[in-house]
């Protein structure tokens, strides 16, 4: 049964001796079959991989000893490693209660190659689109301002429609470039102490017109005492804009979206609460992924806003998570520390 699996498996007993394995395991690691026999010690196998450079540069004996010590600790682990031959292997270490230890390998080379290709394509297309889009938006703005002369009412309507769609496309392109910089560690953050309540009031003011256009009101629930935290104000406004616009978009007409601030012992929690349709269990699993979309009531976006928001909150040392129930509503929680580490005052991450 194990030999028919596409994943590689090897199990050690409590004494770190090879107990069970399948044929995919040595094949994936390109190991000599004589290293795998029932009751054989695992150290020669580890040393063979270290000698080949699979654990990176350095003294192979020291690297093998470090790996062996990690195995003896019986701590679970998970990660990816690019092998010397270019193959990318996803590795999982799984301990059992009786002292046995399972190694599971999965070849993800094709998946990672496809992901890199997709990312490179998206980045290239985004950069190529940005310049002509800027020119189109600017030209439409000049026409709306009357620079091209009088325009018939029907023409004004068409220009308005074109302008709104060009703005939407420009926002998508900007989001693509931003998330690309965020994942590449090139997103700039400037942390400083700010009045969090004032920041929330500003975010609500910026989104109130859009919410009202959908028949939705936004309320703010905050403590009486001021709350100060060390954050990047512009980036956190970006997070709030995304959460508030989503809440308004999916809320029924005549309902209210509530923004709630609660301080704790070590940090604060910002909650955005709506009475919309909720989020399905299937979509919840990929909610914060790039290009994740769930079209509800005909409302679909580019699927980038929450991924960007998660990256921003994570860079603040915080966490964004969701409580939702279909047919009842959704609450997004943003948990942030009051202070950042001293080295993070101005940092390219």
C-alpha positions in Angstrom: 0.0 0.0 0.0 2.8 2.4 0.9 4.7 1.7 -2.3 1.6 2.8 -4.3 1.6 6.2 -2.7 3.0 9.3 -4.5 4.5 10.6 -1.2 7.7 9.2 0.4 7.5 7.7 3.9 10.1 6.4 6.3 9.5 5.5 10.0 12.1 5.2 12.7 11.6 3.3 15.9 12.3 4.7 19.3 16.0 3.9 18.9 16.4 5.8 15.7 16.6 2.7 13.6 14.8 2.3 10.2 11.7 0.4 10.7 9.4 1.0 7.7 9.7 2.8 4.4 8.3 2.9 0.8 10.1 2.9 -2.5 9.3 6.6 -3.2 11.4 7.7 -0.2 14.9 6.8 -1.4 13.8 7.6 -5.0 12.8 11.1 -4.1 16.0 11.7 -2.1 18.2 9.8 -4.6 19.6 7.6 -1.9 21.4 4.3 -2.3 19.1 1.4 -1.4 21.7 -0.2 0.8 21.2 2.7 3.3 17.6 1.5 3.9 17.2 -1.8 5.6 15.1 -2.9 8.6 17.0 -2.1 11.8 19.7 0.0 10.1 20.7 3.2 12.0 19.5 6.4 10.5 22.8 8.3 10.9 24.5 7.0 7.7 21.5 8.1 5.7 21.7 11.6 7.2 25.5 11.8 6.7 25.0 10.8 3.0 22.6 13.7 2.5 25.0 16.1 4.4 28.0 15.0 2.3 26.0 15.8 -0.9 25.2 19.3 0.3 21.5 18.8 1.0 21.7 20.6 4.3 23.6 23.6 3.0 27.2 24.8 3.2 29.4 23.8 6.2 31.0 20.9 7.7 29.0 17.8 6.7 29.7 16.0 10.0 28.5 19.0 12.1 25.4 19.4 9.9 24.6 15.7 10.2 25.0 15.8 14.0 22.6 18.8 14.2 20.0 17.0 12.1 20.4 13.9 14.3 20.0 16.0 17.5 16.8 17.5 16.1 15.5 14.0 15.3 16.3 12.8 18.8 14.3 15.7 20.3 11.2 14.2 18.6 9.8 17.7 17.9 7.4 17.9 15.0 8.6 20.1 12.0 7.5 21.1 8.6 9.2 22.9 5.7 10.5 22.9 2.2 14.0 22.2 0.9 15.4 22.7 -2.6 17.7 19.8 -3.2 21.0 20.0 -5.0 19.4 18.5 -8.2 16.8 21.3 -8.2 13.9 19.3 -6.9 11.8 21.0 -4.2 10.6 18.6 -1.5 8.1 19.4 1.2 9.2 17.6 4.4 7.1 16.8 7.5 8.5 15.3 10.7 5.8 13.6 12.8 6.4 12.0 16.2 4.3 9.2 17.7 3.6 8.5 21.3 5.6 5.3 21.4 8.7 7.1 20.3 8.5 6.3 16.6 9.2 9.1 14.2 7.7 9.5 10.7 9.3 11.4 7.8 6.9 12.3 5.0 8.1 13.7 1.7 6.2 15.3 -1.1 7.6 16.6 -4.4 6.3 20.1 -4.9 8.7 21.1 -7.7 6.0 21.5 -10.4 3.7 23.4 -8.0 6.5 25.9 -7.0 7.6 26.3 -10.6 4.0 27.1 -11.7 3.6 29.6 -8.7 6.8 31.4 -9.7 5.8 31.6 -13.3 2.4 33.0 -12.3 4.0 35.5 -9.9 6.4 36.7 -12.6 3.7 36.9 -15.2 1.4 38.9 -12.8 4.3 41.3 -11.9 5.3 41.9 -15.6 1.7 42.5 -16.7 1.1 44.8 -13.8 4.1 47.0 -14.5 3.2 47.1 -18.2 -0.4 48.1 -17.5 0.4 50.8 -15.0 1.8 53.5 -17.4 -1.0 53.3 -20.0 -3.7 53.1 -17.3 -2.3 56.2 -15.6 -2.5 58.0 -19.0 -6.1 56.8 -19.6 -7.3 57.8 -16.1 -5.7 61.2 -16.6 -7.2 61.8 -20.0 -10.7 60.8 -18.8 -10.3 63.2 -15.9 -9.4 66.1 -18.3 -12.4 65.3 -20.4 -14.7 65.3 -17.4 -13.2 68.7 -16.4 -14.2 70.2 -19.8 -10.7 70.5 -21.3 -11.9 68.8 -24.5 -14.9 71.1 -24.9 -18.6 70.7 -24.3 -19.8 67.1 -24.1 -23.3 65.8 -24.7 -25.1 64.3 -21.6 -24.8 60.8 -23.2 -21.1 61.3 -23.7 -20.7 62.5 -20.1 -22.3 59.3 -18.9 -20.0 57.1 -21.1 -16.9 59.0 -19.9 -18.1 58.6 -16.3 -18.5 54.8 -16.8 -15.1 54.6 -18.4 -13.5 56.6 -15.7 -14.9 54.4 -12.9 -13.8 51.2 -14.6 -10.4 52.6 -15.3 -10.0 53.6 -11.6 -11.1 50.1 -10.6 -8.5 48.5 -12.9 -5.8 50.9 -11.7 -6.6 49.9 -8.1 -6.3 46.2 -9.0 -2.9 46.9 -10.7 -1.7 48.8 -7.7 -2.8 46.0 -5.4 -0.9 43.5 -7.5 2.3 45.6 -7.3 1.8 46.1 -3.5 1.4 42.5 -2.7 4.4 41.6 -4.9 6.5 44.1 -2.9 5.1 42.9 0.4 6.0 39.2 -0.3 9.4 40.3 -1.7 10.2 42.1 1.6 10.3 45.5 -0.1 7.3 47.1 1.6 8.2 50.2 3.6 6.7 50.7 7.1 7.1 53.7 9.3 6.0 53.1 12.9 5.1 55.9 15.3 2.7 56.3 18.3 -0.7 57.3 17.1 -4.2 57.9 18.5 -5.9 54.7 17.5 -9.4 56.1 18.1 -8.7 59.1 15.8 -7.4 56.7 13.1 -10.6 54.6 13.3 -12.7 57.8 13.0 -10.8 58.8 9.9 -11.2 55.4 8.3 -15.0 55.4 9.0 -15.2 58.9 7.5 -13.4 57.8 4.4 -15.8 54.8 3.9 -19.0 56.4 5.0 -20.0 57.7 1.6 -19.5 54.3 0.0 -21.4 52.6 2.8 -24.3 55.1 2.6 -24.5 54.6 -1.2 -25.3 50.9 -0.3 -27.8 51.9 2.4 -25.5 50.9 5.2 -24.3 52.9 8.2 -21.0 52.5 10.1 -20.9 52.9 13.9 -17.9 53.2 16.2 -17.7 51.7 19.7 -14.6 52.8 21.6 -13.5 53.3 25.2 -13.7 56.8 26.7 -10.0 56.9 27.5 -7.6 57.5 24.5 -5.7 54.5 23.2 -2.2 54.9 21.8 -0.3 52.3 19.8 2.9 52.2 17.7 1.7 51.5 14.1 2.1 52.6 10.6 -1.0 54.8 10.3 -1.3 54.8 6.5 -0.9 51.0 6.3 -3.5 50.4 9.0 -5.9 52.8 7.3 -5.4 50.6 4.2 -6.4 47.5 6.3 -9.4 49.3 7.7 -10.5 50.5 4.3 -10.5 47.0 3.0 -12.4 45.6 6.0 -15.0 48.4 6.0 -15.6 48.4 2.2 -16.0 44.6 2.3 -18.4 44.8 5.3 -20.5 47.5 3.5 -20.4 45.6 0.2 -21.9 42.4 1.7 -24.3 44.0 4.3 -28.0 44.1 3.6 -29.5 47.5 2.9 -30.7 49.2 6.1 -28.2 47.4 8.3 -25.2 48.7 10.3 -21.6 47.9 10.4 -19.9 48.2 13.8 -16.3 49.0 14.4 -15.3 48.1 18.0 -12.0 48.8 19.8 -11.0 46.9 22.9 -7.7 47.3 24.8 -6.1 44.4 26.5 -3.1 43.8 28.8 -0.5 43.6 26.0 -2.3 44.9 22.9 -5.6 46.0 21.4 -8.3 44.4 19.3 -10.1 46.1 16.4 -13.3 44.3 15.3 -15.3 45.0 12.2 -18.8 43.4 12.6 -21.4 43.0 9.9 -24.8 41.3 9.5 -24.1 40.0 6.0 -24.5 36.5 4.6 -21.4 35.1 6.3 -18.5 33.2 4.7 -18.8 29.6 3.6 -16.6 26.9 5.3 -14.9 26.1 2.0 -13.9 29.7 1.2 -12.8 30.3 4.8 -9.9 28.0 4.3 -8.4 30.3 1.6 -9.8 33.6 2.7 -6.5 35.4 3.1 -4.8 33.8 0.0 -3.9 35.8 -3.1 -6.8 35.9 -5.7 -9.2 34.2 -3.3 -12.7 35.2 -4.3 -16.2 34.2 -3.4 -18.9 35.8 -5.4 -21.8 36.5 -3.1 -24.9 38.2 -4.4 -23.0 39.2 -7.5 -20.2 41.0 -5.6 -16.7 39.7 -6.6 -13.4 41.5 -6.3 -9.8 40.8 -7.3 -9.2 38.8 -4.2 -6.1 40.7 -3.1 -7.3 43.1 -0.3 -7.4 40.5 2.5 -4.0 39.0 1.5 -2.5 42.5 1.6 -4.2 43.2 4.9 -2.9 40.0 6.5 0.7 40.9 5.4 0.4 44.4 6.9 -1.0 43.2 10.2 1.6 40.4 10.4 4.4 43.0 9.9 3.0 44.9 12.9 3.5 41.8 15.0 -0.3 41.3 15.0 -2.9 38.8 13.8 -6.0 39.1 11.6 -8.7 36.4 11.9 -12.4 35.9 11.3 -15.5 34.6 13.1 -18.3 34.0 10.7 -21.6 32.2 10.5 -23.5 31.8 7.3 -26.8 33.7 7.4 -25.8 35.6 10.5 -22.8 37.7 9.8 -19.0 38.1 10.0 -16.5 39.6 12.5 -13.0 40.4 11.4 -10.6 40.8 14.4 -7.3 42.7 14.1 -5.1 42.1 17.1 -2.1 44.5 17.5 0.6 45.0 20.1 0.9 48.5 21.7 4.6 48.8 20.9 7.0 47.7 18.2 10.5 46.4 18.7 13.1 49.2 18.8 14.8 48.1 15.6 11.5 48.3 13.7 11.1 52.1 13.9 11.9 52.5 10.2 12.4 49.2 8.3 12.2 47.8 4.8 10.7 44.4 5.4 
